[in-house]
Amino acid sequence: MKTALPLYLLLAGASFAVALLWQSLTPALGKPEVMFMHYYRHVIGQLDGRTCPSYPVCSLYAAQAVAKYGFLTGSWLAMDRIIHEADDLYDDSRWITVNGKKRLYDPLARNDFWITKEKQ
């Protein structure tokens, strides 16, 4: 019984912390995919510490793609960008400086040409 009480208090505290985190993530987010990207940017991304070499950063690019084309196509565009980003790192003509850091300029408009072409 004495060992169960600290475990119970630990689990209760952890569930309370998760509930507070969940409440902080849910206002005005609505859609599950938006909530996932918000969680990734503000929780996982902060813990990960690695930065995307591109501008706009990968999570913002994914949010723009999902907002413009929906979850399925937007997710595909985001994955495609992550895959082709390694090849683009060698293109010296597309590097820009943003907030004192060199970034590879790779906007959504550069990668969705095949979608917008079909719609015209």
N, C-alpha and C positions, 0 to 999 in steps of 0.2 A: 504494500500500500504506500509506503514512504517513497519508493522509486517511481510509482505510477503518477504521483502528484506532480513532480517536476516535469515529467514527460507530457502530462496533460496540459500544464501551463505553457510549455514550449509550443505544443501544437495549437493551443488556443491563441497564443500570441502571433504565431505564423499565419493562421487563418485570418486574424484581424488585420495583419499587415497586407495580405493579399486582397482582402476586401477593400481596404483603403486605396491600394494601388488600382484596383479595378474601377473604383468610383472615379479616380482621377483620370483614367483613360477614356471613360465612356461618355462624358458630356459632349454633345454636338458631333459625335463621330458617326453614329448611326450604323452604317454598313460594316459587316464583319471584316471585309478586306481593308477598309480604311482604319479600323481599330487595330488590325494586325500590323499595318505599316507604321502606325503611330507608336505601337508597342515596340516594334523593332528599332525605330529611330531613337526613342527616348529611354529605352531600358537596355535592350541587347546591344545596340550601337554604342552606348555609353560604356558598357562593360567590355566590349570587344576592343575598343581603342584603335582599331585600324581605320584608316580613312580611304574613301574611294578616290582614285586619282582623277576622276572626271568632274566636269562641271556641266550641268547640275549634278550633285552627288547622286549616287545610285538610288537611295531611298526616295529622294525627291523626284527623280526621273520615273521611278516605278509608280509613285503617286500620281504624277501627271499622266502617265500612260493609262492607268486604270481609270482615272477620272474622265479621260477623253474617249477611250475605246471599250470600257467595261473590263470586268475582272479577267476573263479568259484571254482576250487579245492583249490587254495591257500587261498581264503577267508574262505572256509570251514575249512581248517587246522588251520587258525588263530582263528576262533571262537571256535573250539574244544580245542585249547590250553587254551584260556581264561576260558572255562568251567571247564576243568580238573585241572587247576592250583591250585584251592582251595584245592583239595585233595592232591596234591603233596607237599604242604607246610609242611606237617607232616613227609615227608621222609627225615630224617636227613642225609642220605648218599649222597645226591646230592647237598648239599650246598657248594658253593665256595666263595672266596673273590675276588671281582673285584673292583679296584680303592678304596679300603678301605671299601667297602660295601658288606655285605653278600647277595648273590644272589642264587636263585635256578637254577641249571644248567639244561636247557631244550632246547637242540638244535633241529633244524628241523629234523635231522637224527634220533632222538629218536621217532619221531611221524609219519614219512612218510614210515615206514617199510612195511606197507600193500600196498602202491602204488609201491614201488620199487620191492617188491616181485612179484607182478603181471607182471611187465615189464621184469623180467629175464626169 
